[in-house]
């Protein structure tokens, strides 16, 4: 039997800023940056003698690259702007723009998942 270590590292930076340019209008800016990696140490399989190999009628497999099968390396960047304008104490307009960019630096496991996403949302909010 053999064992191996699985190691993950992640770094996250986050920032947020709230602005009130004038009464009843609030703008919030935010952003996140994440860099993460994960990997196995090399797997060293126990040796099988030729005699046992011949008795089991099995093939000899090369496990030298098995530790690379779950290597993950990616970066994720998100920025957003939220806006809120209060028409009255009960009615306000909301708007939001979110941009996300994901970069898959090692797409071996699931294929390359690199991509961009932009979300635009707006609406009215009414409180009772």
C-alpha positions as CSV (number, residue, x, y, z in Angstrom):
1,X,0.0,0.0,0.0
2,X,1.1,3.5,-0.7
3,X,0.0,7.0,0.5
4,X,0.6,10.4,-0.9
5,X,0.0,14.0,0.3
6,X,-2.5,16.4,-1.3
7,X,-1.7,20.0,-1.0
8,X,-3.9,23.1,-1.6
9,X,-2.9,26.7,-1.5
10,X,-5.2,29.7,-2.0
11,X,-4.7,33.4,-1.7
12,X,-7.7,35.8,-1.7
13,X,-7.6,39.6,-1.9
14,X,-10.8,41.5,-1.4
15,X,-11.6,45.2,-1.4
16,X,-14.8,47.2,-1.1
17,X,-15.6,50.9,-1.2
18,X,-18.9,52.7,-0.5
19,X,-19.5,56.2,-2.0
20,X,-22.4,58.6,-1.3
21,X,-22.0,61.2,-4.1
22,X,-25.2,62.9,-3.0
23,X,-28.1,62.4,-0.7
24,X,-30.3,59.3,-1.6
25,X,-27.7,57.8,-4.0
26,X,-25.2,55.2,-2.8
27,X,-22.6,53.5,-5.0
28,X,-20.6,50.4,-3.8
29,X,-17.5,49.2,-5.6
30,X,-16.0,45.8,-4.9
31,X,-13.5,43.4,-6.2
32,X,-12.0,40.0,-5.4
33,X,-8.9,38.2,-6.7
34,X,-8.3,34.5,-5.9
35,X,-5.3,32.4,-6.9
36,X,-5.4,28.8,-6.0
37,X,-3.4,25.6,-6.7
38,X,-3.8,22.0,-5.6
39,X,-1.6,19.0,-6.3
40,X,-0.6,15.5,-5.2
41,X,2.9,14.5,-4.3
42,X,4.3,11.8,-6.6
43,X,2.9,8.4,-5.9
44,X,5.5,5.7,-5.3
45,X,3.9,2.3,-5.9
46,X,5.3,-0.8,-4.2
47,X,7.3,-3.0,-6.5
48,X,5.8,-6.3,-7.7
49,X,8.2,-9.1,-8.2
50,X,8.3,-10.8,-11.7
51,X,7.1,-14.1,-10.1
52,X,4.0,-12.5,-8.6
53,X,3.4,-10.6,-11.8
54,X,3.5,-13.8,-13.9
55,X,1.2,-15.6,-11.4
56,X,-1.4,-12.8,-11.5
57,X,-1.3,-12.5,-15.3
58,X,-1.5,-8.7,-15.0
59,X,0.1,-5.9,-16.8
60,X,2.7,-3.6,-15.3
61,X,1.3,0.0,-15.2
62,X,3.3,3.1,-15.1
63,X,2.2,5.3,-12.2
64,X,4.9,7.9,-12.7
65,X,2.5,10.7,-13.8
66,X,-0.6,9.8,-11.7
67,X,0.1,12.7,-9.3
68,X,-0.5,15.2,-12.1
69,X,-4.1,14.0,-12.7
70,X,-5.5,16.3,-10.1
71,X,-3.2,19.3,-10.5
72,X,-5.3,22.4,-10.3
73,X,-4.1,26.0,-10.9
74,X,-6.5,28.9,-11.4
75,X,-7.1,32.6,-11.0
76,X,-10.5,34.2,-10.4
77,X,-11.1,37.9,-10.7
78,X,-14.5,39.6,-9.9
79,X,-15.4,43.3,-9.9
80,X,-18.8,44.8,-9.3
81,X,-20.6,48.1,-9.0
82,X,-23.9,48.4,-7.1
83,X,-26.0,51.5,-7.2
84,X,-29.0,52.4,-5.1
85,X,-31.1,55.6,-5.5
86,X,-33.9,56.2,-3.0
87,X,-36.9,57.9,-4.4
88,X,-38.6,57.8,-1.0
89,X,-38.3,56.0,2.3
90,X,-40.1,53.0,0.7
91,X,-39.2,53.1,-3.0
92,X,-35.7,52.8,-4.5
93,X,-34.0,51.9,-7.8
94,X,-31.2,49.2,-7.7
95,X,-28.6,48.6,-10.4
96,X,-25.7,46.2,-10.5
97,X,-22.9,45.3,-12.9
98,X,-20.7,42.2,-12.1
99,X,-17.8,41.1,-14.2
100,X,-16.0,37.9,-13.5
101,X,-13.0,36.3,-15.3
102,X,-11.8,32.8,-14.6
103,X,-8.5,31.6,-15.9
104,X,-7.8,27.8,-15.7
105,X,-4.0,27.5,-15.8
106,X,-4.1,23.7,-15.8
107,X,-7.2,22.4,-17.4
108,X,-6.2,18.7,-17.3
109,X,-8.9,17.4,-15.0
110,X,-12.1,19.0,-16.3
111,X,-10.9,20.5,-19.5
112,X,-10.1,24.2,-19.9
113,X,-12.8,26.2,-18.0
114,X,-11.4,29.6,-18.8
115,X,-14.0,32.2,-19.4
116,X,-15.6,35.6,-18.8
117,X,-19.1,36.5,-17.4
118,X,-20.9,39.8,-17.2
119,X,-24.1,40.2,-15.3
120,X,-26.3,43.4,-15.5
121,X,-29.2,43.7,-13.1
122,X,-31.7,46.4,-12.4
123,X,-35.0,46.8,-10.6
124,X,-37.2,48.6,-8.2
125,X,-37.4,47.8,-4.5
126,X,-40.5,48.7,-2.5
127,X,-40.6,48.3,1.2
128,X,-43.8,48.1,3.3
